Amino acid sequence: MSDSDSNNTHFGYKTVEREQKAGMVAGVFHSVAAKYDVMNDLMSAGIHRIWKRFTIEISGVRPGHQVLDIAGGTGDLAAKFSKIVGDEGRVVLADINDSMLKVGRDKLTDLGLVGNIEYTQANAEALPFPDNTFDCITIAFGLRNVTDKDKALRSMLRVLKPGGRLLVLEFSKPESELLSKVYDNYSFKLLPKIGKLVADDEESYRYLAESIRMHPDQDTLKAMMEDAGFARCEYHNMTGGIVAVHKGLKA
């Protein structure tokens, strides 16, 4: 079933009306924004930095490029891209959530990254940019929170330049049954407890664990990208398939 076929959608394991989901996801990220970076390091034992580094390595971004980082949150990818594209390039950090955008802006400003970064509150399903604008688009750990993923992928394709590439870094399906069981135990038993201890928010981290399980697996997401019009789609599994980065080009 396509994202567009029903008036209902998933919020974690709950079924909710489509128009409710964005507000509910916003509530989660308003709640976790202040502790987002600390929790990322704790949840992944710092490995999220390696996943993001690999994404940047295969992005093909060069000096002078225009880069859009969707659901860019606290700006990890945007900070790296800012240094790569230089004074002639531009990085747009976009997030639907103003709390996350504010944390990202403050963090990158403190790092002295002010010249070539712009900040835009935007919904991935209706990106407020002209056609054929960006050389590269990234969305890291954000696509699973989007209500209509098909619509978002088509929106991303529209604003990419011909020859530009999309990179989707997201939690995915572990390759082995054993790893899957260990990962489930961690996600549903330990992760909410860490959320309660560090961020005083057990429920938001339970939703995040559930949203990972509801996200399409590697091959399904690859097919969705192809259906949206992306060419030469492929994915790379990392950490046993717990995370995958999908790549597609605009022909």
C-alpha positions, -999 to 999 in steps of 0.1 A, spaced: 0 0 0 13 34 -9 17 61 17 -10 80 -2 -37 53 -2 -53 58 32 -66 85 56 -46 67 83 -9 63 90 14 49 116 28 67 146 51 41 159 28 11 164 -3 32 167 -26 39 138 -35 76 137 -52 100 112 -27 113 86 -32 149 95 -24 142 132 10 126 126 31 157 119 20 173 151 26 142 171 61 138 156 67 175 164 58 168 200 85 141 202 112 163 188 103 194 208 107 171 238 141 156 228 157 185 211 178 198 240 193 163 247 194 151 211 232 150 206 238 135 240 213 108 234 226 100 199 260 94 213 246 72 242 222 53 220 248 44 193 279 44 215 291 71 191 288 49 160 264 74 144 294 95 136 309 67 115 276 62 97 274 100 89 310 101 78 304 73 53 274 91 40 295 123 34 322 102 17 298 88 -9 279 121 -14 302 134 -41 299 169 -27 326 193 -39 336 230 -34 308 252 -49 280 227 -45 245 234 -33 235 209 -5 202 204 12 202 185 45 165 176 53 155 168 88 190 181 95 183 185 132 213 195 152 235 200 121 261 172 121 260 167 84 255 204 76 286 213 95 307 189 75 292 199 42 297 236 50 335 230 52 335 210 19 314 234 -3 334 265 9 326 301 3 312 295 -33 288 268 -21 257 268 0 242 244 26 206 246 36 197 229 69 160 222 68 138 207 95 101 206 101 106 211 138 116 246 150 130 234 183 155 211 164 163 239 139 171 263 168 194 238 185 211 232 151 215 269 144 229 277 179 254 248 176 267 256 142 269 293 150 290 284 181 313 265 158 318 296 137 299 282 107 279 313 96 289 322 60 274 295 38 247 279 59 210 288 57 182 275 79 147 267 67 117 253 85 103 230 58 82 199 53 99 172 32 67 165 14 65 201 0 100 215 -2 100 253 -7 127 255 -33 127 259 -71 131 229 -94 167 217 -101 184 237 -72 206 212 -53 236 190 -63 230 168 -33 202 161 -8 207 142 25 181 130 50 196 113 80 173 94 104 144 116 93 125 97 65 108 73 89 91 102 106 76 116 74 39 109 69 39 105 31 73 91 21 64 87 -15 54 124 -18 86 134 0 108 114 -23 91 130 -53 96 165 -37 133 157 -33 137 146 -69 121 178 -81 145 201 -63 176 181 -73 196 192 -103 199 166 -131 229 144 -121 224 153 -85 221 126 -58 199 118 -28 213 100 2 189 85 28 207 74 60 182 55 81 178 26 105 169 -5 86 165 -43 89 194 -63 105 209 -90 83 209 -118 109 182 -132 131 205 -131 161 214 -95 157 177 -87 152 168 -102 186 196 -84 204 187 -52 187 150 -56 196 159 -62 232 180 -31 233 155 -9 215 124 -18 235 138 -26 269 169 -5 273 164 25 251 132 39 267 150 36 301 180 56 289 155 82 275 139 84 309 172 87 328 189 112 305 161 131 288 133 125 313 112 112 284 105 75 282 76 77 258 94 96 230 122 71 229 96 42 228 81 60 198 115 63 181 121 25 186 87 17 172 91 41 142 123 22 133 104 -11 131 77 4 110 101 19 85 104 1 51 133 -24 48 162 -20 25 147 -34 -7 113 -18 -1 129 17 3 151 11 -28 119 2 -48 101 33 -34 130 55 -46 129 39 -81 91 44 -82 96 81 -73 119 85 -104 154 80 -90 179 62 -112 208 39 -103 194 33 -68 215 12 -44 221 8 -7 250 0 16 244 -18 49 263 -7 80 266 -24 114 250 -56 102 221 -38 85 210 -19 116 216 11 95 216 15 57 224 44 34 204 45 2 216 64 -28 197 75 -59 205 99 -88 183 123 -108 188 114 -144 
